[in-house]
Amino acid sequence: MSSLTEAYKVPGLKKKLWFTFLIVSACVLLSLVPVPFLSHSGAISEVAKWGDTGVIMNVLSFGALGNGAVISLGIYPFLIASIAMQIITIAVPKLRNIAMKGEEGAKTIGKITRFASLGMDVVYAVLFTVGMRGVLIDNFNFWVSAVIVTITVAAGAALCGWFVELINDKGVGSGVSILIVASVIRAIPEYFIALFRDNEIAAALIWTAAVIVVCLVLIVFAVFVNAGEKKLRILFSKKTVGMKQYGMQNQVFPLRVAQAGIMPIVYAFALVLIAAVPVAMLSPGTENPASLWWVNFRTNPAFYITFAILLVGFTYFFSMIQFNPIDMANQIKQYGGYIQGIRPGKPTSQYMLNTYTNMNIADSAYLLMLCLIPMLLGLIPVLGPATYIGIVCVMVAGGLYETKLFLEMKIKEEADRVKQAGREAKKNKYAK
């Protein structure tokens, strides 16, 4: 809270905070705007047939899918396009070379991702329309209704992808993280409403109290893990020439335990649902055991195995993006530095690699424990409402903590800029 208060005092950050708030507010409003030529009540009943897949897709769209609203697809097509581009960039040498060209390369990859996202928007919009074919309002013409619904839903998905990029460029933190965390928070009141709707008052009150207590415990634990870090003290050799010393200042480099943040959960779910979403859209309410195996993924043992593998894999991937132990060891050596208590050269590289591995094991264990255990417990009928409680707590705590770190970094940058401006002003004054 203190970081938010301090950030609000900085004019540039104040604008970023308001801009992010307006983008999130726009998503909430668009989640209430119905798709033309689509029956609102019919869309709600169709999505209810999508099982577990519909629940996750509804959360990713600010509840728009359950409302039959214009942003029913949310940021899901954008996520799929982003994952595909990251995999292709690693696999194709030409794209990998482009990505390594700094800011210019990032812009080129971003532009390609944008076009890929538009393609995914159209594909999923067509699938959505096919799935909703039974509830289209076709008083005028069925095909005209289908085309209008497809264009509207594709435009809504493209708008969500654009919102992600706007937050990345002009807002606070990562656009994907901000929108998903905001969407999850928006779904919380609906969760408690459903508790009271589906249970007797006494049972609902007991469940509400239990969920609040468990959430508080999990959020405290998640914040504790996110705040956990290992500080590396890096010393640099100095040379004395005359009366002056030359060389870099000694530094303390903090390594977070949860380096990967919440993105492993987001990407793992996105890939796990890559087959389930088309199946749910094309055959809502199906009785086919093979289709149900995909749609109601919580009863599918393969889901838990695949999700766990992807979660661990993306934890290592995103951690590597934040902190590459080999590159860092080489940079320390290049500038004549060494880690306190560790000899330069190979011992430093080995130490960095071991530290990276240990921290990723801890991060993976934390994510697996808080995400998978509640889902497995949710298979017990009486514990059904607790299915996604761990994922919600991890995403809310992790997303808000990442935003806090972003604000603190920007506040420090602004303070350094003011100090530098003061030094320049002093220099100019003495020069005159």
PLY file of the C-alpha trace (Angstrom):
ply
format ascii 1.0
element vertex 432
property float x
property float y
property float z
element edge 431
property int vertex1
property int vertex2
end_header
0.00 0.00 0.00
2.90 2.35 0.80
4.35 1.72 -2.69
1.01 2.69 -4.25
0.85 5.87 -2.15
4.43 6.82 -3.07
3.81 6.04 -6.74
0.72 8.22 -6.77
2.91 11.19 -5.76
5.06 10.76 -8.89
3.30 12.52 -11.83
4.44 10.02 -14.46
3.46 6.99 -12.38
0.16 8.60 -11.40
-0.76 8.78 -15.10
0.28 5.14 -15.59
-1.86 4.03 -12.63
-4.93 5.87 -13.90
-4.34 4.59 -17.45
-4.18 0.99 -16.19
-7.30 1.51 -14.09
-9.17 2.88 -17.13
-8.14 -0.12 -19.28
-9.34 -2.57 -16.62
-12.58 -0.58 -16.25
-13.09 -0.73 -20.01
-12.75 -4.53 -19.90
-15.34 -4.73 -17.10
-17.78 -2.55 -19.08
-17.24 -4.50 -22.30
-17.95 -7.74 -20.42
-21.53 -6.44 -20.04
-22.06 -5.39 -23.69
-24.00 -8.21 -25.45
-23.02 -9.60 -28.82
-25.61 -8.54 -31.43
-27.77 -11.30 -32.96
-26.94 -13.65 -30.07
-29.50 -14.69 -27.48
-28.20 -13.63 -24.06
-30.04 -16.33 -22.10
-29.19 -18.90 -24.77
-25.48 -18.04 -24.60
-25.51 -18.49 -20.82
-27.10 -21.94 -21.13
-24.65 -22.99 -23.88
-21.57 -21.91 -21.88
-22.91 -23.87 -18.89
-22.50 -26.99 -21.06
-18.79 -26.29 -21.55
-17.95 -27.76 -18.13
-14.60 -26.94 -16.53
-13.34 -25.39 -19.78
-16.16 -22.85 -19.71
-15.32 -21.91 -16.10
-11.67 -21.09 -16.93
-12.53 -19.30 -20.18
-15.14 -17.25 -18.34
-12.56 -16.10 -15.79
-10.09 -15.16 -18.56
-12.76 -12.94 -20.15
-13.89 -10.93 -17.08
-17.05 -13.02 -16.99
-17.93 -11.93 -20.54
-18.27 -15.47 -21.86
-21.01 -16.24 -19.35
-22.76 -13.01 -20.38
-22.49 -13.60 -24.13
-20.59 -10.28 -24.33
-18.33 -8.83 -27.02
-15.06 -9.83 -25.28
-16.20 -13.43 -24.72
-12.83 -14.79 -25.87
-10.87 -12.47 -23.55
-7.10 -12.62 -23.96
-7.03 -16.37 -24.68
-6.28 -16.04 -28.45
-3.55 -13.51 -27.63
-2.01 -15.96 -25.13
-1.99 -18.80 -27.66
-0.39 -16.56 -30.30
2.25 -15.36 -27.79
3.14 -18.90 -26.73
3.35 -20.05 -30.36
5.61 -17.11 -31.27
7.94 -17.72 -28.33
8.31 -21.38 -29.30
8.80 -20.54 -33.01
11.32 -17.79 -32.16
13.43 -20.29 -30.23
13.12 -22.96 -32.97
13.73 -20.77 -36.07
17.28 -19.33 -36.26
16.24 -16.32 -38.38
13.62 -15.21 -35.87
16.02 -15.93 -33.00
18.57 -13.58 -34.58
15.92 -10.89 -34.99
14.88 -11.24 -31.33
18.51 -10.73 -30.24
18.71 -7.29 -31.90
17.58 -5.48 -28.77
14.64 -3.06 -28.84
14.34 -3.10 -32.63
14.17 -6.90 -32.67
11.57 -6.91 -29.87
9.40 -4.54 -31.91
9.64 -6.81 -34.98
8.71 -9.92 -32.97
5.90 -7.96 -31.33
4.52 -6.97 -34.73
4.57 -10.59 -35.93
2.89 -11.67 -32.68
0.19 -9.05 -33.27
-0.64 -10.48 -36.71
-0.58 -14.03 -35.32
-2.95 -12.89 -32.57
-5.38 -11.47 -35.14
-5.35 -14.83 -36.92
-6.11 -16.63 -33.64
-8.92 -14.12 -32.95
-10.62 -15.04 -36.22
-10.15 -18.80 -35.72
-11.59 -18.81 -32.21
-14.39 -16.42 -33.20
-15.47 -18.86 -35.92
-15.37 -21.73 -33.40
-17.40 -19.63 -30.95
-20.06 -18.91 -33.58
-20.27 -22.58 -34.55
-20.71 -23.48 -30.89
-23.44 -20.84 -30.48
-25.21 -21.69 -33.75
-28.28 -22.94 -31.87
-28.85 -19.65 -30.02
-28.28 -17.15 -32.85
-31.12 -14.70 -33.46
-31.77 -15.32 -37.16
-35.01 -13.44 -37.75
-33.39 -11.77 -40.74
-30.91 -14.32 -42.09
-28.89 -17.05 -40.36
-25.66 -16.40 -42.26
-25.82 -12.63 -41.74
-26.27 -13.26 -38.00
-23.35 -15.71 -37.97
-21.02 -13.28 -39.78
-21.92 -10.39 -37.46
-21.39 -12.53 -34.35
-18.01 -13.77 -35.68
-16.78 -10.27 -36.57
-17.94 -8.84 -33.21
-16.32 -11.56 -31.10
-13.07 -11.43 -33.15
-12.96 -7.63 -32.76
-13.51 -7.99 -29.00
-10.62 -10.46 -28.73
-8.39 -8.16 -30.82
-9.32 -5.28 -28.50
-8.26 -7.34 -25.46
-4.90 -8.09 -27.12
-4.49 -4.37 -27.83
-5.27 -3.60 -24.17
-2.43 -5.94 -23.14
0.01 -4.04 -25.36
-1.24 -0.67 -24.13
-0.63 -1.64 -20.50
2.83 -2.97 -21.42
3.72 0.35 -23.09
1.87 2.97 -21.05
0.56 1.24 -17.93
1.84 -0.42 -14.78
3.58 -3.79 -15.09
2.76 -6.68 -17.44
-0.49 -6.34 -19.39
-1.23 -10.07 -19.29
-0.68 -10.28 -15.52
-2.72 -7.15 -14.76
-5.73 -8.19 -16.85
-5.77 -11.78 -15.59
-5.41 -10.78 -11.94
-8.14 -8.15 -12.36
-10.37 -10.74 -14.03
-9.76 -13.24 -11.21
-10.56 -10.60 -8.57
-13.75 -9.71 -10.43
-14.84 -13.39 -10.33
-14.49 -13.64 -6.53
-17.87 -12.01 -5.63
-19.63 -14.28 -8.15
-18.02 -17.27 -6.43
-19.56 -16.34 -3.08
-22.92 -15.57 -4.70
-22.88 -19.07 -6.22
-22.09 -20.52 -2.78
-25.26 -19.00 -1.31
-27.29 -19.86 -4.41
-26.34 -23.53 -4.49
-26.29 -24.25 -0.72
-28.43 -23.66 2.32
-27.71 -20.48 4.30
-26.00 -22.28 7.20
-23.76 -24.36 4.91
-22.96 -21.31 2.76
-21.94 -19.27 5.83
-19.68 -22.07 7.07
-18.11 -22.41 3.64
-17.64 -18.63 3.34
-15.88 -18.43 6.71
-13.68 -21.44 5.88
-12.76 -20.07 2.43
-11.87 -16.64 3.85
-9.60 -18.18 6.53
-7.91 -20.53 4.05
-7.45 -17.69 1.52
-5.84 -15.46 4.14
-3.42 -18.23 5.11
-2.56 -19.03 1.49
-2.14 -15.36 0.54
0.19 -14.75 3.50
2.21 -17.82 2.49
2.26 -16.71 -1.18
3.45 -13.20 -0.22
6.11 -14.75 2.03
7.42 -16.85 -0.89
7.27 -13.92 -3.34
9.17 -11.72 -0.90
11.80 -14.42 -0.31
15.14 -13.71 -1.93
18.80 -14.67 -1.81
21.25 -11.78 -1.87
24.47 -12.26 -3.79
27.25 -9.89 -2.74
29.38 -9.19 -5.80
32.80 -7.65 -5.24
34.83 -5.92 -7.98
38.59 -5.50 -8.09
39.78 -1.89 -7.98
42.97 -0.43 -9.42
44.74 2.50 -7.76
46.31 5.04 -10.12
47.90 7.94 -8.27
45.39 9.17 -5.72
42.34 7.66 -7.46
40.73 4.22 -7.51
39.16 2.82 -10.66
36.67 -0.01 -10.96
32.99 -0.79 -10.43
31.38 -0.42 -7.03
30.56 -3.54 -5.05
26.93 -4.62 -5.56
24.29 -6.72 -3.83
22.18 -8.61 -6.38
18.87 -9.97 -4.98
17.52 -13.23 -6.48
13.81 -13.79 -5.88
12.61 -17.30 -5.05
9.53 -16.77 -7.24
11.47 -15.44 -10.24
8.89 -16.74 -12.74
5.91 -14.97 -11.14
2.40 -16.07 -12.16
3.08 -16.57 -15.87
3.80 -20.35 -15.57
0.21 -20.88 -14.32
-1.24 -18.74 -17.14
0.77 -20.42 -19.90
0.26 -23.94 -18.50
-3.52 -23.48 -18.42
-3.52 -21.91 -21.89
-1.73 -24.91 -23.40
-3.72 -27.51 -21.45
-6.93 -25.98 -22.81
-5.68 -25.76 -26.40
-7.63 -28.92 -27.35
-10.40 -28.57 -24.76
-11.61 -25.15 -25.98
-12.40 -26.23 -29.59
-14.04 -29.44 -28.33
-16.22 -27.48 -25.90
-17.19 -24.93 -28.56
-17.93 -27.43 -31.32
-19.88 -29.93 -29.23
-21.46 -28.23 -26.19
-23.29 -30.62 -23.90
-21.77 -33.64 -25.62
-22.22 -37.09 -24.09
-19.25 -38.50 -25.97
-16.81 -39.90 -23.34
-13.77 -38.82 -25.39
-15.05 -35.23 -25.65
-16.01 -35.11 -21.99
-12.49 -36.31 -21.19
-11.25 -32.98 -22.60
-14.04 -30.62 -21.57
-14.35 -31.72 -17.93
-10.59 -31.85 -17.49
-10.68 -32.08 -13.68
-11.80 -35.72 -13.96
-9.00 -36.47 -16.43
-5.79 -37.86 -14.82
-3.79 -36.80 -17.88
-4.69 -33.17 -17.16
-2.90 -33.17 -13.80
0.21 -34.82 -15.25
0.33 -32.47 -18.24
-0.40 -29.41 -16.12
2.34 -30.31 -13.63
4.91 -30.85 -16.40
4.01 -27.58 -18.14
3.98 -25.68 -14.85
7.50 -26.82 -13.98
8.73 -26.28 -17.55
7.40 -22.71 -17.76
8.75 -21.96 -14.28
12.26 -22.75 -15.53
11.63 -20.90 -18.82
10.41 -17.63 -17.27
13.04 -17.81 -14.55
15.72 -18.13 -17.25
14.36 -14.97 -18.90
14.70 -13.07 -15.60
18.02 -14.56 -14.54
20.40 -16.55 -16.76
23.10 -17.99 -14.46
25.65 -18.59 -17.24
25.30 -15.07 -18.69
25.52 -13.49 -15.28
28.62 -15.50 -14.33
30.27 -14.41 -17.61
29.37 -10.74 -16.98
30.82 -10.87 -13.46
34.05 -12.33 -14.85
34.16 -9.81 -17.69
34.06 -6.84 -15.30
36.62 -8.37 -12.95
34.18 -9.29 -10.22
33.57 -12.28 -8.00
30.95 -13.45 -5.50
32.00 -13.09 -1.90
33.39 -16.41 -0.68
33.48 -17.97 -4.19
36.55 -18.07 -6.42
36.26 -16.42 -9.87
35.92 -18.56 -13.00
34.40 -22.03 -13.05
33.50 -22.14 -9.31
31.43 -18.95 -9.78
29.61 -20.42 -12.80
28.89 -23.65 -10.91
27.69 -21.74 -7.85
25.34 -19.59 -9.97
23.96 -22.68 -11.73
23.37 -24.50 -8.42
21.66 -21.43 -6.96
19.45 -21.11 -10.04
18.49 -24.79 -9.88
17.71 -24.74 -6.15
15.56 -21.63 -6.42
13.63 -23.05 -9.36
13.00 -26.28 -7.46
11.61 -24.21 -4.57
9.46 -22.09 -6.94
8.13 -25.17 -8.79
7.31 -26.93 -5.50
5.48 -23.83 -4.26
3.38 -23.53 -7.45
2.60 -27.25 -7.61
1.60 -27.37 -3.96
-0.73 -24.37 -4.03
-2.23 -25.07 -7.46
-2.57 -28.85 -7.70
-3.38 -29.93 -4.13
-6.61 -27.84 -3.85
-7.66 -29.08 -7.32
-7.16 -32.68 -6.28
-9.01 -32.09 -3.01
-11.81 -30.50 -5.05
-12.54 -33.92 -6.56
-14.05 -34.85 -3.19
-17.71 -33.75 -3.57
-17.92 -31.92 -0.25
-14.71 -29.97 -1.06
-15.78 -29.00 -4.59
-15.90 -25.23 -3.88
-12.19 -25.28 -2.93
-11.03 -26.42 -6.39
-9.43 -23.20 -7.65
-8.78 -21.51 -4.30
-5.01 -22.11 -4.46
-4.66 -20.81 -8.02
-6.66 -17.68 -7.17
-4.51 -16.93 -4.10
-1.23 -17.50 -5.97
-2.29 -15.29 -8.88
-3.68 -12.46 -6.76
-0.73 -12.40 -4.34
1.88 -12.89 -7.10
0.32 -10.36 -9.48
0.00 -7.66 -6.83
3.54 -8.30 -5.55
4.96 -7.98 -9.09
3.09 -4.69 -9.48
4.58 -3.52 -6.16
8.10 -4.33 -7.40
7.42 -2.48 -10.66
6.23 0.62 -8.78
9.24 0.53 -6.44
11.59 0.28 -9.42
9.93 3.27 -11.14
9.94 5.30 -7.90
13.69 4.65 -7.54
14.28 5.64 -11.18
12.37 8.88 -10.63
14.35 9.63 -7.43
17.63 9.00 -9.30
16.47 11.26 -12.13
15.65 14.08 -9.68
19.06 13.68 -8.00
20.82 13.77 -11.37
18.86 16.87 -12.36
19.94 18.51 -9.07
23.59 17.71 -9.76
23.32 19.14 -13.27
21.70 22.29 -11.91
24.55 22.71 -9.39
27.16 22.21 -12.13
25.50 24.84 -14.32
25.28 27.26 -11.37
29.00 26.93 -10.57
29.88 27.15 -14.26
28.17 30.54 -14.45
0 1
1 2
2 3
3 4
4 5
5 6
6 7
7 8
8 9
9 10
10 11
11 12
12 13
13 14
14 15
15 16
16 17
17 18
18 19
19 20
20 21
21 22
22 23
23 24
24 25
25 26
26 27
27 28
28 29
29 30
30 31
31 32
32 33
33 34
34 35
35 36
36 37
37 38
38 39
39 40
40 41
41 42
42 43
43 44
44 45
45 46
46 47
47 48
48 49
49 50
50 51
51 52
52 53
53 54
54 55
55 56
56 57
57 58
58 59
59 60
60 61
61 62
62 63
63 64
64 65
65 66
66 67
67 68
68 69
69 70
70 71
71 72
72 73
73 74
74 75
75 76
76 77
77 78
78 79
79 80
80 81
81 82
82 83
83 84
84 85
85 86
86 87
87 88
88 89
89 90
90 91
91 92
92 93
93 94
94 95
95 96
96 97
97 98
98 99
99 100
100 101
101 102
102 103
103 104
104 105
105 106
106 107
107 108
108 109
109 110
110 111
111 112
112 113
113 114
114 115
115 116
116 117
117 118
118 119
119 120
120 121
121 122
122 123
123 124
124 125
125 126
126 127
127 128
128 129
129 130
130 131
131 132
132 133
133 134
134 135
135 136
136 137
137 138
138 139
139 140
140 141
141 142
142 143
143 144
144 145
145 146
146 147
147 148
148 149
149 150
150 151
151 152
152 153
153 154
154 155
155 156
156 157
157 158
158 159
159 160
160 161
161 162
162 163
163 164
164 165
165 166
166 167
167 168
168 169
169 170
170 171
171 172
172 173
173 174
174 175
175 176
176 177
177 178
178 179
179 180
180 181
181 182
182 183
183 184
184 185
185 186
186 187
187 188
188 189
189 190
190 191
191 192
192 193
193 194
194 195
195 196
196 197
197 198
198 199
199 200
200 201
201 202
202 203
203 204
204 205
205 206
206 207
207 208
208 209
209 210
210 211
211 212
212 213
213 214
214 215
215 216
216 217
217 218
218 219
219 220
220 221
221 222
222 223
223 224
224 225
225 226
226 227
227 228
228 229
229 230
230 231
231 232
232 233
233 234
234 235
235 236
236 237
237 238
238 239
239 240
240 241
241 242
242 243
243 244
244 245
245 246
246 247
247 248
248 249
249 250
250 251
251 252
252 253
253 254
254 255
255 256
256 257
257 258
258 259
259 260
260 261
261 262
262 263
263 264
264 265
265 266
266 267
267 268
268 269
269 270
270 271
271 272
272 273
273 274
274 275
275 276
276 277
277 278
278 279
279 280
280 281
281 282
282 283
283 284
284 285
285 286
286 287
287 288
288 289
289 290
290 291
291 292
292 293
293 294
294 295
295 296
296 297
297 298
298 299
299 300
300 301
301 302
302 303
303 304
304 305
305 306
306 307
307 308
308 309
309 310
310 311
311 312
312 313
313 314
314 315
315 316
316 317
317 318
318 319
319 320
320 321
321 322
322 323
323 324
324 325
325 326
326 327
327 328
328 329
329 330
330 331
331 332
332 333
333 334
334 335
335 336
336 337
337 338
338 339
339 340
340 341
341 342
342 343
343 344
344 345
345 346
346 347
347 348
348 349
349 350
350 351
351 352
352 353
353 354
354 355
355 356
356 357
357 358
358 359
359 360
360 361
361 362
362 363
363 364
364 365
365 366
366 367
367 368
368 369
369 370
370 371
371 372
372 373
373 374
374 375
375 376
376 377
377 378
378 379
379 380
380 381
381 382
382 383
383 384
384 385
385 386
386 387
387 388
388 389
389 390
390 391
391 392
392 393
393 394
394 395
395 396
396 397
397 398
398 399
399 400
400 401
401 402
402 403
403 404
404 405
405 406
406 407
407 408
408 409
409 410
410 411
411 412
412 413
413 414
414 415
415 416
416 417
417 418
418 419
419 420
420 421
421 422
422 423
423 424
424 425
425 426
426 427
427 428
428 429
429 430
430 431
